[in-house]
Amino acid sequence: MMRFTTLLLAGIALAVPASLAAAADLTEPVGPVVVETSGGFYLGSVNTLTFLDDTSFDAAGADIDTDYDVGYYSAVRAGYSFGDMGFVSPRIELEVGYGNASVDQHRVNGAGAGSTDSFGDARQIAGYVNGYLDMPLSGMAAITPYIGGGVGVMNLELRRQGVSGTGVVMDDDDTRFAYHLDAGVGIKLQQLGLFNSVALFDNTTFDIGYRYTAADGFSFTARDGSRSDTDFSSHAVLVGFRKSF
């Protein structure tokens, strides 16, 4: 039975004091405030707390479903922002990362084997081409919502999975097309008045958001030769940074 984990990210309310300058000519119409975003290259990272949905495989005539503990995913990325294009600022990037989630419990033909008797993990190596739209907010240059995602490939390994008394029954990997969908906000801490004297944070944006990742049709062979297919999907809380040059 697949476990669907719902992540509810609370809205981030940040009050930023602002001062208004008096207009020299009060009769002159005031135009809309435009937040300018310069483009350029950037380097960064992505780190997540990952909630992996169940995987499954066949072995020794049994149907084995697997629950996982909370896992992680870490990646490096390099990208380019095109700067302002109307109300959005598009950017593209390359991402390469590694993730892992340990087995919490195997269920054999629907019966739980117990968390103390179940072992193994699911490991992933992934590479994506990502695209995002930053959406600058008038009067809030420090906070920029974004949406986007990426497409690429994932190598998924069901590594040394089994139960006590039986031993390892699955230890195989496969590579398939994968994609992810992201939404969140980028925060420029120095524009909030934080870390102004720390050079590390110059031209740096911190990201916090949500990511959904999926890849279908992985084919695995158990130790006894049984072949079966499974899908990968996960929900994650994402944090990261981007440093522009």
Stockholm file with secondary structure:
# STOCKHOLM 1.0

chainA/1-245         MMRFTTLLLAGIALAVPASLAAAADLTEPVGPVVVETSGGFYLGSVNTLTFLDDTSFDAAGADIDTDYDVGYYSAVRAGYSFGDMGFVSPRIELEVGYGNASVDQHRVNGAGAGSTDSFGDARQIAGYVNGYLDMPLSGMAAITPYIGGGVGVMNLELRRQGVSGTGVVMDDDDTRFAYHLDAGVGIKLQQLGLFNSVALFDNTTFDIGYRYTAADGFSFTARDGSRSDTDFSSHAVLVGFRKSF
#=GR chainA/1-245 SS CCCCCCCCCCCCCCCCCCCCCCCSCTTSCCCCCCCCCCCEEEEEEEEEEEEECCEEEEETTEEEEEEECCEEEEEEEEEEECCCBTTBEEEEEEEEEEEEEEEEEEEETTEECCTTTEEEEEEEEEEEEEEEEECCBTTBTTEEEEEEEEEEEEEEEEEEEEETTTEEEEEEEEEEEEEEEEEEEEECGGGGTSSTTCGGGTTEEEEEEEEEEEEEEEEEEBTTSCEEEEEEEEEEEEEEEEEEC
#=GC SS_cons         CCCCCCCCCCCCCCCCCCCCCCCSCTTSCCCCCCCCCCCEEEEEEEEEEEEECCEEEEETTEEEEEEECCEEEEEEEEEEECCCBTTBEEEEEEEEEEEEEEEEEEEETTEECCTTTEEEEEEEEEEEEEEEEECCBTTBTTEEEEEEEEEEEEEEEEEEEEETTTEEEEEEEEEEEEEEEEEEEEECGGGGTSSTTCGGGTTEEEEEEEEEEEEEEEEEEBTTSCEEEEEEEEEEEEEEEEEEC
//
